[in-house]
Structures are given as structure tokens and as C-alpha cells.
Amino acid sequence: MKKIFVTGAGGYIGVPLCESLLKAGHRVIAFDRFFFGREVLGAIEPQDNFIVITGDIRDVEALLNPRDR
């Protein structure tokens, strides 16, 4: 099992990618600004090996200091 960080996890490719990775048994950290809401994740969100972080990849300071948010 690998830990995989997926940027754009709420997007057209990100959601099925996260689903596939979870089915393969990996731990997934999903990162997205969720412009259209977290509902796009559907049934995959409530899993122990799936962590969802809301943020914008363009905000470098927030990425470097996640505890400050």
C-alpha cells in the first residue's frame, strides 16, 4: 500500500483516479479547492484510507504551512 497525493481530486479525472487508487488498496490524500463542492466525491469520501484537504495549489504558503490554516 502506498500513500498517494492527488491534486485536482475533485475534477473530471481526479475523482475516478481517487476511486481507482482506493480500490487498489492505496491511501489517498485528495487535494482540491472543490469549486463545485465536495459532493463530487460521492461515496468514496467516508473511508479510513482517504483524506480530503480543501485548498488551492496556487497558494504556496498555505501548502508549506498547513497548520496555519
PyMOL Python script that loads the backbone (N, CA, C, O; Angstrom):
from pymol import cmd

cmd.read_pdbstr("""\
ATOM      1  N   MET A   1       0.847  -1.177   0.000  1.00  0.00           N
ATOM      2  CA  MET A   1       0.000   0.000   0.000  1.00  0.00           C
ATOM      3  C   MET A   1       0.891   1.238   0.000  1.00  0.00           C
ATOM      4  O   MET A   1       1.812   1.359   0.808  1.00  0.00           O
ATOM      5  N   LYS A   2       0.599   2.151  -0.918  1.00  0.00           N
ATOM      6  CA  LYS A   2       1.331   3.402  -0.999  1.00  0.00           C
ATOM      7  C   LYS A   2       0.420   4.543  -0.576  1.00  0.00           C
ATOM      8  O   LYS A   2      -0.804   4.441  -0.651  1.00  0.00           O
ATOM      9  N   LYS A   3       1.035   5.625  -0.134  1.00  0.00           N
ATOM     10  CA  LYS A   3       0.301   6.850   0.162  1.00  0.00           C
ATOM     11  C   LYS A   3       0.466   7.754  -1.051  1.00  0.00           C
ATOM     12  O   LYS A   3       1.589   8.073  -1.440  1.00  0.00           O
ATOM     13  N   ILE A   4      -0.654   8.171  -1.654  1.00  0.00           N
ATOM     14  CA  ILE A   4      -0.617   8.937  -2.890  1.00  0.00           C
ATOM     15  C   ILE A   4      -1.361  10.251  -2.715  1.00  0.00           C
ATOM     16  O   ILE A   4      -2.496  10.271  -2.236  1.00  0.00           O
ATOM     17  N   PHE A   5      -0.714  11.357  -3.106  1.00  0.00           N
ATOM     18  CA  PHE A   5      -1.280  12.700  -3.014  1.00  0.00           C
ATOM     19  C   PHE A   5      -1.824  13.071  -4.393  1.00  0.00           C
ATOM     20  O   PHE A   5      -1.075  13.112  -5.369  1.00  0.00           O
ATOM     21  N   VAL A   6      -3.129  13.340  -4.470  1.00  0.00           N
ATOM     22  CA  VAL A   6      -3.768  13.657  -5.749  1.00  0.00           C
ATOM     23  C   VAL A   6      -4.219  15.109  -5.736  1.00  0.00           C
ATOM     24  O   VAL A   6      -5.101  15.486  -4.965  1.00  0.00           O
ATOM     25  N   THR A   7      -3.606  15.925  -6.599  1.00  0.00           N
ATOM     26  CA  THR A   7      -4.067  17.302  -6.759  1.00  0.00           C
ATOM     27  C   THR A   7      -5.156  17.309  -7.819  1.00  0.00           C
ATOM     28  O   THR A   7      -5.110  16.536  -8.776  1.00  0.00           O
ATOM     29  N   GLY A   8      -6.138  18.189  -7.642  1.00  0.00           N
ATOM     30  CA  GLY A   8      -7.269  18.214  -8.574  1.00  0.00           C
ATOM     31  C   GLY A   8      -8.185  17.033  -8.352  1.00  0.00           C
ATOM     32  O   GLY A   8      -8.818  16.552  -9.291  1.00  0.00           O
ATOM     33  N   ALA A   9      -8.263  16.559  -7.123  1.00  0.00           N
ATOM     34  CA  ALA A   9      -9.016  15.353  -6.799  1.00  0.00           C
ATOM     35  C   ALA A   9     -10.519  15.489  -7.032  1.00  0.00           C
ATOM     36  O   ALA A   9     -11.215  14.481  -7.159  1.00  0.00           O
ATOM     37  N   GLY A  10     -11.026  16.715  -7.089  1.00  0.00           N
ATOM     38  CA  GLY A  10     -12.454  16.915  -7.320  1.00  0.00           C
ATOM     39  C   GLY A  10     -12.795  17.148  -8.770  1.00  0.00           C
ATOM     40  O   GLY A  10     -13.925  17.515  -9.092  1.00  0.00           O
ATOM     41  N   GLY A  11     -11.827  16.938  -9.656  1.00  0.00           N
ATOM     42  CA  GLY A  11     -12.021  17.208 -11.066  1.00  0.00           C
ATOM     43  C   GLY A  11     -12.458  15.992 -11.863  1.00  0.00           C
ATOM     44  O   GLY A  11     -12.676  14.905 -11.328  1.00  0.00           O
ATOM     45  N   TYR A  12     -12.577  16.220 -13.162  1.00  0.00           N
ATOM     46  CA  TYR A  12     -13.059  15.212 -14.109  1.00  0.00           C
ATOM     47  C   TYR A  12     -12.199  13.956 -14.099  1.00  0.00           C
ATOM     48  O   TYR A  12     -12.721  12.846 -14.199  1.00  0.00           O
ATOM     49  N   ILE A  13     -10.909  14.118 -13.981  1.00  0.00           N
ATOM     50  CA  ILE A  13     -10.003  12.969 -13.928  1.00  0.00           C
ATOM     51  C   ILE A  13      -9.710  12.573 -12.488  1.00  0.00           C
ATOM     52  O   ILE A  13      -9.510  11.394 -12.194  1.00  0.00           O
ATOM     53  N   GLY A  14      -9.683  13.558 -11.587  1.00  0.00           N
ATOM     54  CA  GLY A  14      -9.313  13.298 -10.203  1.00  0.00           C
ATOM     55  C   GLY A  14     -10.225  12.353  -9.454  1.00  0.00           C
ATOM     56  O   GLY A  14      -9.752  11.498  -8.706  1.00  0.00           O
ATOM     57  N   VAL A  15     -11.532  12.494  -9.645  1.00  0.00           N
ATOM     58  CA  VAL A  15     -12.478  11.642  -8.911  1.00  0.00           C
ATOM     59  C   VAL A  15     -12.313  10.173  -9.297  1.00  0.00           C
ATOM     60  O   VAL A  15     -12.135   9.339  -8.409  1.00  0.00           O
ATOM     61  N   PRO A  16     -12.365   9.818 -10.598  1.00  0.00           N
ATOM     62  CA  PRO A  16     -12.164   8.398 -10.919  1.00  0.00           C
ATOM     63  C   PRO A  16     -10.766   7.888 -10.583  1.00  0.00           C
ATOM     64  O   PRO A  16     -10.591   6.707 -10.283  1.00  0.00           O
ATOM     65  N   LEU A  17      -9.765   8.780 -10.632  1.00  0.00           N
ATOM     66  CA  LEU A  17      -8.416   8.380 -10.245  1.00  0.00           C
ATOM     67  C   LEU A  17      -8.391   7.987  -8.769  1.00  0.00           C
ATOM     68  O   LEU A  17      -7.836   6.950  -8.407  1.00  0.00           O
ATOM     69  N   CYS A  18      -8.993   8.820  -7.920  1.00  0.00           N
ATOM     70  CA  CYS A  18      -9.051   8.507  -6.488  1.00  0.00           C
ATOM     71  C   CYS A  18      -9.790   7.197  -6.248  1.00  0.00           C
ATOM     72  O   CYS A  18      -9.362   6.379  -5.433  1.00  0.00           O
ATOM     73  N   GLU A  19     -10.893   6.998  -6.954  1.00  0.00           N
ATOM     74  CA  GLU A  19     -11.654   5.749  -6.814  1.00  0.00           C
ATOM     75  C   GLU A  19     -10.790   4.545  -7.160  1.00  0.00           C
ATOM     76  O   GLU A  19     -10.782   3.554  -6.430  1.00  0.00           O
ATOM     77  N   SER A  20     -10.071   4.625  -8.258  1.00  0.00           N
ATOM     78  CA  SER A  20      -9.225   3.512  -8.689  1.00  0.00           C
ATOM     79  C   SER A  20      -8.096   3.236  -7.702  1.00  0.00           C
ATOM     80  O   SER A  20      -7.789   2.082  -7.403  1.00  0.00           O
ATOM     81  N   LEU A  21      -7.488   4.294  -7.205  1.00  0.00           N
ATOM     82  CA  LEU A  21      -6.399   4.125  -6.238  1.00  0.00           C
ATOM     83  C   LEU A  21      -6.897   3.494  -4.945  1.00  0.00           C
ATOM     84  O   LEU A  21      -6.231   2.633  -4.371  1.00  0.00           O
ATOM     85  N   LEU A  22      -8.071   3.926  -4.489  1.00  0.00           N
ATOM     86  CA  LEU A  22      -8.639   3.344  -3.271  1.00  0.00           C
ATOM     87  C   LEU A  22      -8.984   1.873  -3.472  1.00  0.00           C
ATOM     88  O   LEU A  22      -8.737   1.052  -2.589  1.00  0.00           O
ATOM     89  N   LYS A  23      -9.549   1.537  -4.622  1.00  0.00           N
ATOM     90  CA  LYS A  23      -9.879   0.135  -4.913  1.00  0.00           C
ATOM     91  C   LYS A  23      -8.639  -0.735  -4.978  1.00  0.00           C
ATOM     92  O   LYS A  23      -8.685  -1.927  -4.675  1.00  0.00           O
ATOM     93  N   ALA A  24      -7.518  -0.121  -5.379  1.00  0.00           N
ATOM     94  CA  ALA A  24      -6.250  -0.857  -5.447  1.00  0.00           C
ATOM     95  C   ALA A  24      -5.595  -1.000  -4.078  1.00  0.00           C
ATOM     96  O   ALA A  24      -4.557  -1.648  -3.947  1.00  0.00           O
ATOM     97  N   GLY A  25      -6.207  -0.389  -3.048  1.00  0.00           N
ATOM     98  CA  GLY A  25      -5.711  -0.542  -1.688  1.00  0.00           C
ATOM     99  C   GLY A  25      -4.750   0.533  -1.204  1.00  0.00           C
ATOM    100  O   GLY A  25      -4.112   0.366  -0.165  1.00  0.00           O
ATOM    101  N   HIS A  26      -4.637   1.620  -1.933  1.00  0.00           N
ATOM    102  CA  HIS A  26      -3.719   2.689  -1.542  1.00  0.00           C
ATOM    103  C   HIS A  26      -4.391   3.677  -0.593  1.00  0.00           C
ATOM    104  O   HIS A  26      -5.616   3.801  -0.561  1.00  0.00           O
ATOM    105  N   ARG A  27      -3.557   4.377   0.180  1.00  0.00           N
ATOM    106  CA  ARG A  27      -4.034   5.513   0.985  1.00  0.00           C
ATOM    107  C   ARG A  27      -3.985   6.720   0.069  1.00  0.00           C
ATOM    108  O   ARG A  27      -2.986   6.933  -0.618  1.00  0.00           O
ATOM    109  N   VAL A  28      -5.050   7.517   0.046  1.00  0.00           N
ATOM    110  CA  VAL A  28      -5.135   8.648  -0.872  1.00  0.00           C
ATOM    111  C   VAL A  28      -5.369   9.936  -0.095  1.00  0.00           C
ATOM    112  O   VAL A  28      -6.251  10.017   0.760  1.00  0.00           O
ATOM    113  N   ILE A  29      -4.559  10.938  -0.414  1.00  0.00           N
ATOM    114  CA  ILE A  29      -4.769  12.284   0.115  1.00  0.00           C
ATOM    115  C   ILE A  29      -5.258  13.115  -1.065  1.00  0.00           C
ATOM    116  O   ILE A  29      -4.522  13.351  -2.022  1.00  0.00           O
ATOM    117  N   ALA A  30      -6.503  13.551  -0.982  1.00  0.00           N
ATOM    118  CA  ALA A  30      -7.135  14.301  -2.066  1.00  0.00           C
ATOM    119  C   ALA A  30      -7.036  15.790  -1.777  1.00  0.00           C
ATOM    120  O   ALA A  30      -7.418  16.247  -0.699  1.00  0.00           O
ATOM    121  N   PHE A  31      -6.522  16.543  -2.742  1.00  0.00           N
ATOM    122  CA  PHE A  31      -6.346  17.978  -2.569  1.00  0.00           C
ATOM    123  C   PHE A  31      -7.035  18.695  -3.722  1.00  0.00           C
ATOM    124  O   PHE A  31      -6.771  18.402  -4.888  1.00  0.00           O
ATOM    125  N   ASP A  32      -7.909  19.625  -3.401  1.00  0.00           N
ATOM    126  CA  ASP A  32      -8.627  20.386  -4.419  1.00  0.00           C
ATOM    127  C   ASP A  32      -9.267  21.588  -3.747  1.00  0.00           C
ATOM    128  O   ASP A  32      -9.433  21.611  -2.527  1.00  0.00           O
ATOM    129  N   ARG A  33      -9.625  22.581  -4.538  1.00  0.00           N
ATOM    130  CA  ARG A  33     -10.348  23.714  -3.960  1.00  0.00           C
ATOM    131  C   ARG A  33     -11.848  23.452  -3.944  1.00  0.00           C
ATOM    132  O   ARG A  33     -12.609  24.221  -3.356  1.00  0.00           O
ATOM    133  N   PHE A  34     -12.271  22.373  -4.585  1.00  0.00           N
ATOM    134  CA  PHE A  34     -13.669  21.933  -4.606  1.00  0.00           C
ATOM    135  C   PHE A  34     -14.612  23.074  -4.965  1.00  0.00           C
ATOM    136  O   PHE A  34     -15.564  23.374  -4.244  1.00  0.00           O
ATOM    137  N   PHE A  35     -14.318  23.698  -6.098  1.00  0.00           N
ATOM    138  CA  PHE A  35     -15.120  24.810  -6.615  1.00  0.00           C
ATOM    139  C   PHE A  35     -16.584  24.398  -6.792  1.00  0.00           C
ATOM    140  O   PHE A  35     -17.487  25.203  -6.566  1.00  0.00           O
ATOM    141  N   PHE A  36     -16.812  23.165  -7.188  1.00  0.00           N
ATOM    142  CA  PHE A  36     -18.175  22.670  -7.394  1.00  0.00           C
ATOM    143  C   PHE A  36     -18.708  21.892  -6.186  1.00  0.00           C
ATOM    144  O   PHE A  36     -19.765  21.266  -6.272  1.00  0.00           O
ATOM    145  N   GLY A  37     -17.992  21.928  -5.077  1.00  0.00           N
ATOM    146  CA  GLY A  37     -18.425  21.263  -3.850  1.00  0.00           C
ATOM    147  C   GLY A  37     -17.797  19.892  -3.679  1.00  0.00           C
ATOM    148  O   GLY A  37     -17.345  19.274  -4.643  1.00  0.00           O
ATOM    149  N   ARG A  38     -17.775  19.428  -2.440  1.00  0.00           N
ATOM    150  CA  ARG A  38     -17.189  18.117  -2.126  1.00  0.00           C
ATOM    151  C   ARG A  38     -18.112  16.974  -2.495  1.00  0.00           C
ATOM    152  O   ARG A  38     -17.724  15.808  -2.427  1.00  0.00           O
ATOM    153  N   GLU A  39     -19.338  17.307  -2.888  1.00  0.00           N
ATOM    154  CA  GLU A  39     -20.303  16.270  -3.259  1.00  0.00           C
ATOM    155  C   GLU A  39     -19.813  15.438  -4.445  1.00  0.00           C
ATOM    156  O   GLU A  39     -20.250  14.304  -4.635  1.00  0.00           O
ATOM    157  N   VAL A  40     -18.899  16.011  -5.244  1.00  0.00           N
ATOM    158  CA  VAL A  40     -18.387  15.285  -6.407  1.00  0.00           C
ATOM    159  C   VAL A  40     -17.667  14.001  -6.005  1.00  0.00           C
ATOM    160  O   VAL A  40     -17.523  13.086  -6.816  1.00  0.00           O
ATOM    161  N   LEU A  41     -17.220  13.934  -4.767  1.00  0.00           N
ATOM    162  CA  LEU A  41     -16.520  12.739  -4.293  1.00  0.00           C
ATOM    163  C   LEU A  41     -17.479  11.591  -4.007  1.00  0.00           C
ATOM    164  O   LEU A  41     -17.071  10.431  -3.947  1.00  0.00           O
ATOM    165  N   GLY A  42     -18.751  11.920  -3.831  1.00  0.00           N
ATOM    166  CA  GLY A  42     -19.769  10.885  -3.637  1.00  0.00           C
ATOM    167  C   GLY A  42     -19.476   9.948  -2.490  1.00  0.00           C
ATOM    168  O   GLY A  42     -19.151  10.372  -1.381  1.00  0.00           O
ATOM    169  N   ALA A  43     -19.597   8.677  -2.776  1.00  0.00           N
ATOM    170  CA  ALA A  43     -19.482   7.648  -1.744  1.00  0.00           C
ATOM    171  C   ALA A  43     -18.045   7.321  -1.362  1.00  0.00           C
ATOM    172  O   ALA A  43     -17.821   6.575  -0.409  1.00  0.00           O
ATOM    173  N   ILE A  44     -17.062   7.863  -2.085  1.00  0.00           N
ATOM    174  CA  ILE A  44     -15.681   7.490  -1.743  1.00  0.00           C
ATOM    175  C   ILE A  44     -15.141   8.260  -0.554  1.00  0.00           C
ATOM    176  O   ILE A  44     -14.146   7.846   0.041  1.00  0.00           O
ATOM    177  N   GLU A  45     -15.772   9.376  -0.187  1.00  0.00           N
ATOM    178  CA  GLU A  45     -15.207  10.212   0.884  1.00  0.00           C
ATOM    179  C   GLU A  45     -15.169   9.538   2.252  1.00  0.00           C
ATOM    180  O   GLU A  45     -14.142   9.630   2.925  1.00  0.00           O
ATOM    181  N   PRO A  46     -16.214   8.876   2.697  1.00  0.00           N
ATOM    182  CA  PRO A  46     -16.138   8.340   4.074  1.00  0.00           C
ATOM    183  C   PRO A  46     -15.359   7.026   4.176  1.00  0.00           C
ATOM    184  O   PRO A  46     -15.936   5.982   4.479  1.00  0.00           O
ATOM    185  N   GLN A  47     -14.067   7.082   3.925  1.00  0.00           N
ATOM    186  CA  GLN A  47     -13.218   5.899   4.047  1.00  0.00           C
ATOM    187  C   GLN A  47     -12.018   6.235   4.917  1.00  0.00           C
ATOM    188  O   GLN A  47     -11.527   7.364   4.907  1.00  0.00           O
ATOM    189  N   ASP A  48     -11.553   5.255   5.665  1.00  0.00           N
ATOM    190  CA  ASP A  48     -10.423   5.470   6.575  1.00  0.00           C
ATOM    191  C   ASP A  48      -9.129   5.802   5.836  1.00  0.00           C
ATOM    192  O   ASP A  48      -8.303   6.556   6.351  1.00  0.00           O
ATOM    193  N   ASN A  49      -8.945   5.255   4.649  1.00  0.00           N
ATOM    194  CA  ASN A  49      -7.695   5.474   3.922  1.00  0.00           C
ATOM    195  C   ASN A  49      -7.814   6.606   2.895  1.00  0.00           C
ATOM    196  O   ASN A  49      -7.063   6.648   1.920  1.00  0.00           O
ATOM    197  N   PHE A  50      -8.763   7.524   3.121  1.00  0.00           N
ATOM    198  CA  PHE A  50      -8.999   8.636   2.209  1.00  0.00           C
ATOM    199  C   PHE A  50      -9.079   9.930   3.006  1.00  0.00           C
ATOM    200  O   PHE A  50      -9.984  10.113   3.821  1.00  0.00           O
ATOM    201  N   ILE A  51      -8.126  10.828   2.767  1.00  0.00           N
ATOM    202  CA  ILE A  51      -8.070  12.114   3.463  1.00  0.00           C
ATOM    203  C   ILE A  51      -8.345  13.212   2.441  1.00  0.00           C
ATOM    204  O   ILE A  51      -7.758  13.221   1.359  1.00  0.00           O
ATOM    205  N   VAL A  52      -9.234  14.132   2.783  1.00  0.00           N
ATOM    206  CA  VAL A  52      -9.596  15.217   1.876  1.00  0.00           C
ATOM    207  C   VAL A  52      -9.114  16.540   2.464  1.00  0.00           C
ATOM    208  O   VAL A  52      -9.409  16.865   3.615  1.00  0.00           O
ATOM    209  N   ILE A  53      -8.368  17.298   1.659  1.00  0.00           N
ATOM    210  CA  ILE A  53      -7.870  18.602   2.059  1.00  0.00           C
ATOM    211  C   ILE A  53      -8.378  19.628   1.050  1.00  0.00           C
ATOM    212  O   ILE A  53      -8.175  19.485  -0.156  1.00  0.00           O
ATOM    213  N   THR A  54      -9.041  20.661   1.560  1.00  0.00           N
ATOM    214  CA  THR A  54      -9.524  21.725   0.691  1.00  0.00           C
ATOM    215  C   THR A  54      -8.487  22.832   0.645  1.00  0.00           C
ATOM    216  O   THR A  54      -8.096  23.375   1.679  1.00  0.00           O
ATOM    217  N   GLY A  55      -8.045  23.161  -0.558  1.00  0.00           N
ATOM    218  CA  GLY A  55      -7.058  24.209  -0.729  1.00  0.00           C
ATOM    219  C   GLY A  55      -6.784  24.451  -2.195  1.00  0.00           C
ATOM    220  O   GLY A  55      -7.243  23.705  -3.060  1.00  0.00           O
ATOM    221  N   ASP A  56      -6.038  25.490  -2.461  1.00  0.00           N
ATOM    222  CA  ASP A  56      -5.704  25.864  -3.829  1.00  0.00           C
ATOM    223  C   ASP A  56      -4.214  25.644  -4.046  1.00  0.00           C
ATOM    224  O   ASP A  56      -3.394  26.193  -3.311  1.00  0.00           O
ATOM    225  N   ILE A  57      -3.863  24.859  -5.031  1.00  0.00           N
ATOM    226  CA  ILE A  57      -2.468  24.514  -5.293  1.00  0.00           C
ATOM    227  C   ILE A  57      -1.633  25.748  -5.602  1.00  0.00           C
ATOM    228  O   ILE A  57      -0.410  25.721  -5.469  1.00  0.00           O
ATOM    229  N   ARG A  58      -2.289  26.832  -6.015  1.00  0.00           N
ATOM    230  CA  ARG A  58      -1.560  28.071  -6.318  1.00  0.00           C
ATOM    231  C   ARG A  58      -1.170  28.837  -5.063  1.00  0.00           C
ATOM    232  O   ARG A  58      -0.371  29.770  -5.142  1.00  0.00           O
ATOM    233  N   ASP A  59      -1.714  28.467  -3.901  1.00  0.00           N
ATOM    234  CA  ASP A  59      -1.418  29.132  -2.639  1.00  0.00           C
ATOM    235  C   ASP A  59      -0.243  28.420  -1.967  1.00  0.00           C
ATOM    236  O   ASP A  59      -0.436  27.595  -1.074  1.00  0.00           O
ATOM    237  N   VAL A  60       0.956  28.741  -2.397  1.00  0.00           N
ATOM    238  CA  VAL A  60       2.159  28.040  -1.961  1.00  0.00           C
ATOM    239  C   VAL A  60       2.382  28.166  -0.459  1.00  0.00           C
ATOM    240  O   VAL A  60       2.776  27.189   0.177  1.00  0.00           O
ATOM    241  N   GLU A  61       2.148  29.320   0.119  1.00  0.00           N
ATOM    242  CA  GLU A  61       2.374  29.493   1.554  1.00  0.00           C
ATOM    243  C   GLU A  61       1.484  28.560   2.373  1.00  0.00           C
ATOM    244  O   GLU A  61       1.939  27.985   3.361  1.00  0.00           O
ATOM    245  N   ALA A  62       0.240  28.406   1.979  1.00  0.00           N
ATOM    246  CA  ALA A  62      -0.662  27.514   2.703  1.00  0.00           C
ATOM    247  C   ALA A  62      -0.202  26.067   2.583  1.00  0.00           C
ATOM    248  O   ALA A  62      -0.360  25.286   3.522  1.00  0.00           O
ATOM    249  N   LEU A  63       0.357  25.710   1.451  1.00  0.00           N
ATOM    250  CA  LEU A  63       0.862  24.356   1.268  1.00  0.00           C
ATOM    251  C   LEU A  63       2.069  24.084   2.147  1.00  0.00           C
ATOM    252  O   LEU A  63       2.231  22.983   2.673  1.00  0.00           O
ATOM    253  N   LEU A  64       2.907  25.082   2.303  1.00  0.00           N
ATOM    254  CA  LEU A  64       4.108  24.913   3.120  1.00  0.00           C
ATOM    255  C   LEU A  64       3.814  24.960   4.610  1.00  0.00           C
ATOM    256  O   LEU A  64       4.569  24.398   5.403  1.00  0.00           O
ATOM    257  N   ASN A  65       2.727  25.621   5.007  1.00  0.00           N
ATOM    258  CA  ASN A  65       2.357  25.764   6.410  1.00  0.00           C
ATOM    259  C   ASN A  65       0.907  25.346   6.637  1.00  0.00           C
ATOM    260  O   ASN A  65       0.080  26.187   6.988  1.00  0.00           O
ATOM    261  N   PRO A  66       0.574  24.053   6.443  1.00  0.00           N
ATOM    262  CA  PRO A  66      -0.820  23.624   6.560  1.00  0.00           C
ATOM    263  C   PRO A  66      -1.413  23.796   7.951  1.00  0.00           C
ATOM    264  O   PRO A  66      -2.633  23.880   8.094  1.00  0.00           O
ATOM    265  N   ARG A  67      -0.577  23.851   8.968  1.00  0.00           N
ATOM    266  CA  ARG A  67      -1.104  24.009  10.339  1.00  0.00           C
ATOM    267  C   ARG A  67      -1.578  25.428  10.617  1.00  0.00           C
ATOM    268  O   ARG A  67      -2.303  25.668  11.582  1.00  0.00           O
ATOM    269  N   ASP A  68      -1.170  26.364   9.776  1.00  0.00           N
ATOM    270  CA  ASP A  68      -1.579  27.759   9.959  1.00  0.00           C
ATOM    271  C   ASP A  68      -2.992  28.041   9.460  1.00  0.00           C
ATOM    272  O   ASP A  68      -3.512  29.139   9.661  1.00  0.00           O
ATOM    273  N   ARG A  69      -3.615  27.064   8.815  1.00  0.00           N
ATOM    274  CA  ARG A  69      -4.938  27.279   8.231  1.00  0.00           C
ATOM    275  C   ARG A  69      -6.032  26.963   9.187  1.00  0.00           C
ATOM    276  O   ARG A  69      -7.208  27.094   8.845  1.00  0.00           O
TER     277      ARG A  69
END
""", "prot")
cmd.dss("prot")
cmd.show_as("cartoon", "prot")
cmd.util.cbc("prot")
cmd.orient("prot")
